[in-house]
Amino acid sequence: MKRLTKKKAMTLVKELDAFPKVPESYVEATASGGTVSLIAFTLMAVLAFLEFFVYTNTWMKYEYEVDKDYSSKLRINVDITVAMRCQYIGADVLDLAENMVASDGLKYEPVNFELPPEQRLWHMTLLHIQERLRVEHALQDVLFKGAIRGSPPSVPHSEDSPSSLTACRIHGHLYVNKVAGNFHVTVGKPIPHPRGHAHLAALVSHDTYNFSHRIDHLSFGEVIPGIISPLDATEKISPESNHMFQYFITIVPTKLNTYKISAETHQYSVTERERVINHAAGSHGVSGIFMKYDISSLMVKVTEQHMPLWQFLVRLCGIIGGIFSTTGMLHGAIGFLVDVVCCRLQMGIYRDLKEAPVDEPPNGETLIPTENGVES
């Protein structure tokens, strides 16, 4: 009974076979079929190879949500060079609540405004990257993928004597409240004031004013090497001594999650304006560099994603099965058309032979077929 039950089960399984085997004696190999198979296998290999590259590639996913973190501090990273001596200028931050933020985290370093050839080459390269970023926005994803955690590269110190250095490099970081504010560099050192703040500008001669500047780096949040900010490598040359440069910055909190790092940083967009201060012509204001920033209430989450393995296998099976089925159908359809055309040609030749007149012998004699031959 067990053997009969097993045989019945095997018979039932064989009847459910969706892939019946055809005996090799019934299979006929043709040159056209071999050619189509060779083309199909080559196409499968090429598409599978390209699909593997798609599988190994990653992409960035952007999500937006309301920024609920309003109590933390905002870090401002500054590296700016001004074409004035350090004793003549001062930098600080004044927020929307008229609170002056101490600039203890900033360092004033005497330098030359002109860059050495190596740094000038890097500066020009950075400008070219900025131009491409304004046109090709997808390059920002490449920068996000290449971002690493670590300290930024240090700028080499000048070997000249301090007395011969006519510019000042202001670099460091500040922690401010997450409200709109104004970071500025102007004449005179900042001093606290009950009604806000002030700068000791009266002690500086107008002949020393020169707010030509170069922004080597300006970012907000955690410093991430590899991320290029919009104002990096910005250089402005002032034709007049009394000149005001204004940058209007909108900061967007950003959470960056890649396969290399996970960090909370900030992106920003900027518009700029500059004008000459001339009180006689009605152009009033204070000479200096002013960066007015505001913080967006939306936060961007940037996540690096990768194609899962199961999806890669499904796509690979679809490629192989689709090409195999499509080439089989095309081969069958072309073979059918070839058979139809050849069959019609053969029928036409047979019809011509059937309708052709029989050649009559000379002298009007009639040919009579016999067993031994033909008699007239």
LOKEVO-905776 format. One record per residue: x, y, z of N, C-alpha, C in turn. Coordinates in pm, whole numbers, padded with zeros to 5 digits, always signed. Each point is the difference from the previous one (the first is absolute). Last residue first. Layout:
XYZXYZXYZ/...
This chain:
+00568+00746-08237-00070+00105-00072-00113-00057-00082/+00247-00163+00482-00017-00025-00144-00074+00115-00062/+00313-00134+00467-00098+00090-00062+00000-00026-00148/+00135-00363+00396+00044+00134-00032-00112+00080-00057/-00037-00454+00160+00143+00006-00032+00050+00139-00028/-00460-00083+00107+00078-00058+00109+00148+00011-00026/-00297+00377-00215-00011-00147+00004+00084-00049+00115/-00231+00498-00213+00084-00074+00094-00030-00146+00000/-00035+00376-00394-00084-00094+00075+00091-00073+00097/-00006+00480-00322+00076-00094+00077-00091-00086+00084/-00062+00264-00490-00051-00012+00136+00081-00106+00071/+00103+00357-00439-00016-00136+00049-00041+00002+00146/+00108+00372-00325-00136-00025+00049-00022-00140+00051/+00420+00216-00158-00080-00066-00104-00139-00037+00050/+00356+00079+00394-00006+00053-00137-00087-00088-00092/-00105+00029+00534+00107-00050-00088-00013+00058-00139/-00160+00258+00458-00049-00091-00104+00116-00045-00087/-00034+00178+00542+00065+00019-00131-00049-00105-00100/-00287+00204+00420+00086-00115-00033+00057+00020-00139/-00148+00409+00358-00043-00087-00111+00102-00108-00028/-00086+00236+00507+00084+00016-00118-00046-00095-00113/-00177+00034+00464-00070+00071-00106+00084+00016-00126/+00175-00217+00392-00124-00068-00032-00070+00066-00117/+00394+00194+00186+00032-00125-00070-00127-00072-00046/-00048+00388+00262+00056+00034-00132+00032-00125-00080/-00142-00050+00445-00111+00042-00085+00050+00037-00140/+00317-00112+00330-00075-00119-00039-00116+00038-00093/+00252+00349+00187+00081-00074-00098-00074-00123-00049/-00200+00250+00343+00001+00075-00126+00081-00071-00106/-00007-00176+00436-00131-00020-00065-00006+00075-00132/+00383+00066+00267-00003-00136-00055-00132-00029-00070/+00041+00409+00221+00090-00004-00116+00000-00138-00064/-00241+00059+00397-00066+00068-00112+00088-00001-00124/+00182-00174+00397-00108-00086-00047-00071+00063-00118/+00331+00251+00224+00060-00108-00080-00107-00093-00056/-00142+00343+00291+00053+00057-00124+00059-00108-00089/-00154-00129+00426-00112+00042-00085+00051+00054-00133/+00317-00120+00326-00065-00118-00055-00115+00038-00093/+00218+00344+00234+00089-00056-00102-00063-00122-00065/-00225+00194+00362-00008+00086-00118+00089-00053-00112/+00018-00225+00412-00131-00019-00064-00012+00085-00126/+00385+00052+00266+00000-00129-00070-00131-00027-00071/+00032+00384+00269+00080+00016-00121+00005-00130-00079/-00220-00011+00414-00074+00082-00095+00077+00019-00129/+00208-00237+00358-00113-00074-00056-00076+00079-00104/+00349+00215+00230+00055-00104-00087-00111-00082-00064/-00120+00322+00320+00046+00063-00124+00057-00103-00097/-00131-00150+00427-00116+00039-00080+00042+00066-00131/+00341-00115+00302-00068-00120-00049-00119+00033-00087/+00229+00349+00217+00077-00051-00113-00062-00127-00055/-00200+00184+00384-00015+00089-00115+00077-00051-00122/+00035-00231+00417-00133-00015-00059-00014+00084-00127/+00405+00035+00242-00016-00137-00050-00135-00017-00069/+00092+00410+00217+00078-00014-00125-00019-00139-00059/-00207+00081+00415-00060+00082-00105+00075-00013-00132/+00166-00221+00390-00123-00060-00051-00062+00079-00113/+00386+00179+00211+00032-00127-00066-00125-00064-00060/-00054+00403+00247+00081+00023-00120+00024-00131-00075/-00224-00020+00414-00085+00062-00103+00077+00024-00129/+00233-00156+00378-00084-00106-00056-00092+00055-00110/+00258+00311+00233+00087-00086-00080-00078-00114-00064/-00220+00288+00300+00029+00070-00126+00089-00084-00091/-00089-00167+00430-00124+00004-00079+00023+00066-00135/+00357-00004+00308-00025-00133-00054-00127-00004-00084/+00105+00402+00225+00099-00026-00105-00023-00136-00064/-00260+00112+00370-00043+00077-00117+00098-00019-00117/+00103-00194+00417-00113-00069-00062-00049+00074-00124/+00350+00189+00263+00043-00116-00076-00116-00069-00070/-00023+00536+00099+00011-00126+00077+00032-00117-00092/+00148+00524-00073-00095-00099-00049+00013-00128+00082/+00114+00481+00215+00063-00102-00084-00107-00100-00042/+00078+00548+00227-00072-00127-00013+00068-00089-00102/+00068+00469+00341+00056-00078-00110-00065-00137-00002/-00193+00487+00191+00037-00138+00032+00052-00069-00125/-00158+00503+00240+00066-00055-00118+00055-00138+00037/-00372+00391+00186+00068-00125+00034+00053-00061-00130/-00164+00520+00184+00018-00094-00110+00077-00121+00052/-00339+00409+00224+00125-00074+00006+00003-00103-00114/-00267+00503+00130-00001-00135-00055+00138-00062+00010/-00096+00453+00124-00071-00087+00095-00010-00144-00050/+00401+00383-00100-00125-00056-00050-00063-00091+00106/+00333+00436+00070-00006-00146+00009-00137-00048-00045/+00356+00448-00101-00130-00041+00056-00008-00151-00010/+00399+00435-00038-00049-00137-00019-00136-00018+00068/+00395+00379-00192-00127-00010+00070-00062-00137-00030/+00491+00260-00028-00063-00126-00038-00125-00018+00086/+00384+00406-00157-00116-00036+00081-00064-00127-00058/+00461+00349-00007-00051-00125-00058-00109-00051+00093/+00183+00536-00077+00031-00129+00061-00058-00115-00079/-00098+00564+00103+00091-00082-00081+00031-00130+00072/-00459+00284+00050+00129-00022+00067+00084-00088-00090/-00420+00366-00132+00029-00131+00055+00136-00004+00065/-00301+00295-00412+00041-00004+00139+00024-00144+00044/-00058+00327-00445+00025-00143+00025+00058-00012+00141/-00102+00421-00230-00117-00064+00057+00016-00149+00025/+00331+00339-00157-00089-00046-00108-00123-00072+00052/+00333+00161+00299-00038+00116-00080-00097-00038-00113/+00195-00332+00281-00107+00073+00067-00044+00122-00080/+00220-00478-00124+00024+00140-00035-00116+00082+00057/+00206-00536-00054-00057+00091+00100+00042+00142-00035/-00068-00443-00332+00096+00096+00054-00072+00092+00098/-00143-00526-00122-00014+00140-00041+00105+00085+00070/-00225-00549-00092+00110+00086+00041-00024+00142-00052/-00234-00540+00085-00016+00138-00046+00119+00080+00050/-00225-00553-00052+00098+00100+00044-00029+00136-00063/-00212-00535+00151-00001+00108-00099+00089+00112+00055/-00076-00569+00107+00048+00135+00028-00027+00090-00120/-00106-00516+00286+00001+00074-00127+00032+00146+00032/+00104-00499+00273-00053+00136-00008+00006+00050-00144/+00037-00463+00383+00022+00057-00131-00052+00144-00001/+00175-00340+00419-00093+00097-00056+00044+00037-00141/+00047-00448+00379+00065+00119-00053-00106+00095-00054/+00097-00497+00272-00099+00108-00008+00073+00127-00041/+00120-00555-00085+00029+00128+00063-00119+00093-00017/+00253-00503-00115-00135+00042+00040+00018+00127+00082/+00313-00313-00387-00020+00082+00118-00149+00016+00028/+00162-00307-00340+00125+00043+00061-00021+00075+00131/-00349-00159-00296+00070-00119+00046+00134+00033+00065/-00390+00366+00030+00059-00075-00110+00066-00125+00058/-00328+00443+00144+00025-00139+00035+00050-00072-00125/-00122+00528+00214+00066-00076-00104+00033-00140+00050/-00333+00455+00102+00052-00123+00059+00054-00087-00113/-00108+00559+00063+00012-00120-00083+00056-00113+00084/-00226+00553-00004+00057-00112+00077-00005-00129-00082/+00031+00502-00198-00092-00114+00005+00065-00111+00082/+00044+00577-00097+00059-00126+00049-00109-00106+00010/+00111+00485-00273-00111-00080+00054+00055-00138+00033/+00216+00531-00089+00014-00145+00005-00125-00062+00060/+00244+00466-00230-00127-00041+00061-00011-00152-00011/+00405+00404-00017-00038-00135-00039-00125-00038+00078/+00315+00475-00139-00109-00065+00074-00029-00137-00062/+00383+00439+00024-00032-00129-00061-00105-00068+00087/+00219+00530-00077-00080-00094+00080-00031-00123-00084/+00385+00435+00023-00077-00096-00080-00073-00094+00096/+00374+00420-00038-00127-00015+00071-00093-00089-00084/+00418+00070-00187+00031-00029+00140-00127-00022+00082/+00027-00122-00529-00006+00118+00086+00032-00040+00143/-00010-00324-00347+00067+00112-00069+00005+00126+00086/-00013-00545+00131-00069+00127+00017+00076+00111-00071/-00060-00560-00051+00099+00107+00003-00075+00133+00003/-00103-00554+00121-00051+00131-00039+00111+00104+00017/-00108-00577-00013+00099+00107+00012-00057+00129-00056/-00125-00554+00166-00050+00130-00047+00105+00108+00026/+00006-00487+00119+00083+00052-00110-00054+00129-00060/-00357-00246+00279+00140-00039+00001+00070+00050-00127/-00479+00034+00116+00088+00117+00008+00148-00037+00004/-00360-00337-00023-00015+00095-00111+00097+00118+00003/+00148-00477+00210-00108+00094+00026-00006+00106-00110/+00184-00532+00037+00034+00135-00047-00121+00090+00019/+00204-00492+00213-00119+00078-00033+00043+00142-00036/+00324-00311+00143-00056-00051-00125-00125+00074-00042/+00138-00035+00517+00090+00011-00116-00059-00066-00122/-00258+00215+00420+00013-00128-00069+00093+00020-00118/-00183+00253+00490+00089+00009-00115+00020-00138-00059/-00443+00179+00280+00123-00079+00007+00081+00013-00128/-00323+00403+00063-00011-00135+00052+00135-00070+00004/-00040+00372-00354-00078+00000+00123-00016-00146+00044/+00368+00321-00328-00099-00107+00011-00067+00010+00136/+00402+00220-00351-00108+00044+00087-00106-00109+00001/+00542+00126-00201-00100-00098+00046-00102+00071+00089/+00325+00238-00258+00051-00135-00025-00100-00105+00044/-00032+00524-00153-00063-00095+00091+00052-00140-00036/+00190+00529-00067-00010-00133-00059-00057-00095+00106/+00035+00580-00110+00004-00118+00085-00010-00127-00084/+00031+00590+00044+00020-00112-00092+00021-00126+00083/-00067+00455+00172-00075-00121+00033-00002-00100-00115/+00261+00451+00211+00006-00083-00121-00066-00134+00033/+00168+00505+00246-00115-00084-00033+00026-00076-00130/+00286+00338+00218+00034-00141+00016-00115-00093-00036/-00032+00483+00002+00096-00039-00104+00037-00147+00007/-00279+00226+00322-00071-00043-00119+00096-00043-00112/+00123-00040+00534-00003+00098-00109-00072-00057-00121/-00074-00120+00533+00059-00053-00124-00016+00104-00110/-00184+00028+00450+00145+00000+00014+00072-00045-00125/-00480+00007+00061+00050+00138-00003+00152+00006+00006/-00283-00401+00032+00040+00039-00135+00061+00140-00004/-00155-00395+00337+00088+00116+00019+00055+00044-00135/-00484-00249+00106+00137-00025-00046+00081+00128+00017/-00478-00237+00241+00063+00106-00077+00141-00045-00039/-00531-00181+00204+00144-00011-00005+00054+00112-00087/-00453-00054+00302+00038-00083-00113+00150-00021-00001/-00213+00274+00327-00105+00001-00101+00036-00082-00124/+00304+00042+00374-00131-00032+00059-00113-00006-00103/+00500-00136-00131-00070+00126+00023-00137-00033+00059/+00538-00223-00141-00140-00013+00045-00060+00136+00033/+00382-00066-00380-00009+00017+00145-00146-00016+00040/+00368-00104-00454-00133+00009+00061+00010+00015+00152/+00366+00189-00369-00029-00117+00081-00137+00014+00065/+00141+00234-00482+00004+00012+00145-00035-00129+00072/-00185+00059-00491+00115+00074+00055-00011+00007+00152/-00232-00420-00237+00003+00142-00029+00118+00066+00072/-00301-00483-00113+00139+00043+00018+00005+00146-00041/-00421-00371+00157+00058+00109-00078+00145+00023+00041/-00499-00308+00043+00144-00011+00023+00068+00103-00089/-00517-00076+00192+00085+00075-00092+00145-00017+00045/-00524-00272+00060+00106+00083+00053+00083+00064-00109/-00463-00346+00167+00065+00081-00102+00103+00092+00064/-00086-00443+00261-00088+00108-00046+00077+00079-00105/+00139-00378+00329-00061-00033-00128-00109+00100-00036/+00460+00103+00299-00137-00052+00011-00060-00024-00138/+00534-00035+00053-00104+00102+00012-00134-00068+00020/+00577-00074-00016-00127-00067+00031-00104+00108+00029/+00493-00028-00304-00084+00065+00100-00124-00084+00023/+00548-00040-00227-00143-00032+00002-00066+00074+00117/+00468+00057-00348-00046-00061+00124-00149-00032-00009/+00361+00385-00239-00046-00138-00013-00033-00056+00137/+00193+00448-00312-00088-00025+00114-00058-00140-00017/+00436+00307-00200-00082-00121-00017-00076-00025+00130/+00245+00449-00252-00035-00071+00124-00091-00117-00033/+00407+00355-00248-00136-00054+00003-00020-00078+00129/+00421+00201-00141-00099+00109-00005-00144-00050+00002/+00550-00129+00135-00128-00062-00035-00110+00104+00011/+00466+00068+00124-00018+00006-00146-00131-00061-00046/+00139+00000+00462-00007+00140-00043-00024+00015-00149/+00067-00434+00219-00133+00058+00019-00011+00144-00050/+00346-00341-00233-00010+00066+00130-00136+00066+00013/+00050-00441-00310+00044+00139+00003-00014+00058+00140/-00136-00446-00154+00134+00010+00058+00051+00144+00004/-00519-00245+00019+00092+00082-00077+00133+00012+00073/-00337-00432+00037+00026+00133+00055+00102+00074-00087/-00365-00393-00165+00138+00023+00047+00018+00144+00046/-00463-00282+00034+00064+00094-00092+00140+00029+00050/-00310-00464+00073+00048+00126+00057+00068+00085-00106/-00415-00378-00045+00144+00023-00019+00040+00138+00051/-00418-00244+00234+00033+00053-00132+00149+00023-00013/-00215-00390+00318+00033+00143+00003+00035+00048-00140/-00349-00411+00071+00138+00032+00036+00022+00149-00002/-00348-00387-00241+00008+00066+00131+00147+00023+00036/-00235-00015-00508+00062-00081+00104+00000+00079+00130/-00239-00015-00543+00026+00068+00127+00056-00098+00102/-00154-00087-00464+00143+00005+00029+00032+00067+00132/-00450-00039-00167+00054-00136+00009+00148+00000+00040/-00217+00416-00073-00054-00066+00119+00058-00140+00017/+00109+00237-00390+00068+00057+00116-00050-00064+00129/-00215-00118-00398+00136-00055-00001+00079+00052+00120/-00426+00175-00076-00010-00137+00050+00138-00066+00005/-00041+00425-00193-00007+00009+00145-00012-00139+00062/-00010+00073-00471+00134-00014+00056+00000+00010+00152/-00389+00073-00280+00022-00139+00040+00140-00022+00057/-00151+00417-00193-00037-00017+00140+00022-00143+00049/+00202+00320-00393-00029-00142+00020-00030-00024+00148/+00077+00445-00116-00063-00051-00122-00045-00145+00019/+00232+00236+00344-00116+00084-00031-00075-00051-00122/+00403-00208+00133-00107-00031+00095-00124+00084-00027/+00398+00076-00247-00067-00121-00044-00114-00037+00094/+00267+00370+00116-00073+00028-00124-00075-00123-00050/+00285-00049+00373-00119+00077+00035-00084+00033-00124/+00417-00209-00062-00098-00094+00058-00128+00073+00037/+00357+00261-00149-00054-00077-00111-00103-00101+00051/+00234+00247+00320-00092+00087-00073-00064-00074-00117/+00339-00219+00239-00123+00008+00080-00104+00090-00067/+00426-00028-00193-00069-00128-00015-00133+00001+00076/+00284+00369+00048-00060+00000-00132-00076-00130-00026/+00244+00031+00402-00109+00097+00002-00072+00004-00135/+00390-00258+00043-00112-00064+00068-00121+00093+00004/+00391+00179-00175-00048-00106-00089-00118-00073+00062/+00220+00321+00261-00077+00066-00107-00055-00104-00098/+00289-00146+00342-00132+00031+00053-00087+00071-00105/+00446-00096-00119-00070-00125+00026-00141+00026+00051/+00292+00376-00081-00046-00068-00124-00077-00128+00027/-00026+00372+00382+00113-00064-00070-00051-00076-00123/-00283+00425+00177+00025-00140+00028+00126-00049-00070/-00163+00504+00198+00028-00077-00121+00040-00143+00038/-00076+00305+00347-00126-00022-00071+00021-00083-00126/+00294-00041+00459-00002+00074-00126-00130-00030-00073/+00033-00017+00547+00039-00074-00120+00015+00098-00115/-00116-00055+00579+00053+00085-00108+00052-00086-00116/-00399-00123+00360+00135-00039-00041+00048+00090-00113/-00401-00092+00407+00046+00100-00096+00147-00029-00031/-00452-00304+00197+00141+00037+00008+00034+00098-00111/-00467-00190+00296+00064+00046-00123+00144+00041+00025/-00329-00141+00337+00043-00114-00080+00068+00039-00130/-00198+00313+00315+00121-00059+00058+00053-00116-00085/-00373+00360-00031+00079-00056-00110+00129-00062+00051/-00530+00108+00203+00144+00018+00017+00076-00073-00110/-00497+00207-00047+00066-00127+00028+00150+00023+00007/-00463+00317+00079+00132-00008-00059+00067-00130+00043/-00535+00154-00059+00100-00057+00090+00132-00012-00075/-00453+00151-00153+00099+00101+00034+00100-00051+00104/-00346-00259-00233-00039+00052+00132+00098+00105+00051/+00075-00233-00409-00124+00075-00016-00047+00062+00131/+00528-00091-00039-00119-00074-00043-00124+00088+00000/+00552+00060-00069-00112+00063+00069-00127-00068-00049/+00575-00083+00001-00134-00039-00044-00101+00073+00088/+00552+00096-00169-00089-00051+00104-00136-00030-00062/+00547+00211-00099-00111-00085-00047-00081-00045+00119/+00396+00411-00169-00057-00089+00101-00120-00073-00057/+00479+00339-00138-00131-00060-00027-00042-00090+00116/+00430+00236-00034-00097+00098-00047-00142-00057-00015/+00413-00239+00125-00033+00095+00107-00107+00101-00041/+00181-00335-00307-00088-00059+00102-00039+00101+00109/+00102+00150-00512+00075-00054+00113-00095-00042+00111/-00162-00021-00510+00031+00102+00100+00076-00065+00114/-00243-00210-00396+00122+00074-00038+00022+00120+00090/-00239-00495+00106-00034+00138-00033+00131+00075-00024/-00208-00539+00032+00119+00085-00002-00040+00139-00051/-00247-00470+00243-00008+00112-00093+00126+00086+00014/-00286-00442+00194+00139+00016-00041+00002+00104-00112/-00365-00254+00389+00043+00115-00079+00148-00013-00033/-00480-00258+00208+00140-00023-00031+00047+00105-00100/-00418-00078+00381+00041+00072-00121+00151-00019-00018/-00439-00255+00283+00144+00026-00014+00027+00067-00134/-00439-00034+00356+00044-00009-00139+00147+00038-00008/-00329-00217+00419+00079+00109-00053+00039-00028-00145/-00461-00183+00266+00144-00022-00014+00068+00124-00058/-00481-00053+00067+00073+00038+00121+00151-00015-00015/-00363-00122-00317+00012+00145+00008+00084+00046+00119/-00176-00441-00316+00109+00032+00091+00023+00151-00001/-00309-00240-00285-00055+00018+00134+00108+00034+00103/-00111+00017-00561+00110-00003+00095-00054+00034+00140/-00267-00234-00426+00013+00121+00081+00114-00018+00101/+00016-00259-00475-00083+00000+00119+00026+00129+00078/+00135-00313-00488-00018+00130+00064-00094-00014+00119/+00364-00306-00352-00127+00008+00073-00005+00132+00077/+00303-00287-00412-00025+00124+00072-00140-00005+00062/+00414-00355-00197-00143+00022+00017-00020+00122+00090/+00413-00219-00338-00038+00076+00119-00150+00024-00001/+00321-00424-00211-00061+00129-00031-00046+00064+00131/+00362-00419-00223-00092+00050+00102-00057+00134-00045/+00248-00485-00235-00012+00145+00014-00100+00036+00109/+00090-00453-00148+00108+00051+00085-00008+00150+00021/-00316-00216-00284-00014-00055+00135+00108+00055+00094/+00016+00105-00460-00113+00071+00063-00017-00047+00144/+00315-00224-00256+00048+00134+00031-00110+00083+00065/-00115-00424-00154+00086-00013+00117+00057+00135+00040/-00249-00034-00395-00088-00004+00117+00080-00015+00128/+00226-00020-00413-00045+00137+00029-00090+00004+00122/+00137-00423-00146+00117+00076+00045-00038+00144+00035/-00325-00276-00194+00025-00043+00138+00119+00075+00058/-00102+00072-00452-00101+00063+00087+00018-00042+00146/+00285-00199-00323+00023+00144+00004-00098+00067+00097/-00049-00465-00081+00123+00029+00075+00024+00149+00014/-00366-00148-00265-00022-00029+00142+00122+00036+00084/+00035+00029-00467-00082+00109+00053-00029-00021+00149/+00228-00343-00227+00085+00120+00008-00077+00117+00060/-00236-00397-00083+00092-00017+00112+00092+00121+00016/-00295-00006-00372-00075+00009+00126+00093-00012+00120/+00179-00062-00434-00036+00140+00022-00071+00018+00133/+00100-00438-00129+00124+00073+00029-00028+00147+00026/-00359-00270-00137+00041-00033+00137+00127+00075+00038/-00154+00037-00442-00089+00072+00091+00038-00027+00145/+00233-00242-00326+00033+00143-00010-00084+00082+00096/-00092-00463-00040+00126+00025+00068+00040+00145-00002/-00380-00130-00243-00025-00009+00143+00126+00023+00081/+00036-00019-00466-00071+00122+00041-00029+00000+00149/+00195-00385-00194+00096+00112+00004-00067+00129+00043/-00196-00471+00173+00015+00071-00126+00100+00114+00016/-00194-00500+00243+00082+00120+00012+00020+00063-00137/-00388-00337+00231+00080+00024-00119+00074+00133+00017/-00267-00412+00312+00050+00137-00009+00090+00014-00121/-00200-00413+00162-00103+00083-00061+00045+00145-00022/+00271-00332+00217-00021-00047-00138-00105+00082-00072/+00100+00062+00463+00098+00062-00087-00017-00042-00145/-00418+00030+00350+00114-00089-00033+00092+00066-00101/-00285+00281+00353-00015-00048-00138+00119-00090-00031/-00262+00165+00479+00123-00024-00074-00032-00055-00138/-00306+00334+00342+00021-00135-00055+00127-00006-00083/-00211+00320+00371+00119+00004-00085+00028-00139-00056/-00349+00092+00312-00017+00111-00096+00118+00013-00094/-00242-00409+00314+00126+00055-00048-00027+00108-00106/-00317-00302+00242+00004+00144+00030+00127+00068-00050/-00069-00471-00044-00105+00066-00078-00003+00150+00024/+00297-00267+00251+00043+00007-00139-00105+00068-00088/-00106-00085+00451+00101+00106-00009+00047+00016-00143/-00297-00352+00091-00067+00129+00012+00097+00116-00012/+00175-00436+00007-00074+00022-00125-00071+00136+00003/+00216-00141+00390+00098+00037-00102-00067+00027-00133/-00271-00158+00349+00047+00135+00031+00101+00047-00105/-00156-00440-00028-00106+00095-00035+00044+00144+00026/+00289-00341+00133-00005+00008-00146-00107+00098-00045/+00032-00093+00459+00116+00077-00044+00001+00016-00151/-00330-00273+00193-00026+00141+00035+00116+00089-00047/+00049-00461-00052-00103+00051-00091-00029+00148+00028/+00296-00222+00290+00061+00016-00131-00100+00056-00100/-00154-00105+00431+00086+00117+00005+00064+00026-00136/-00261-00387+00053-00082+00121+00000+00086+00127+00000/
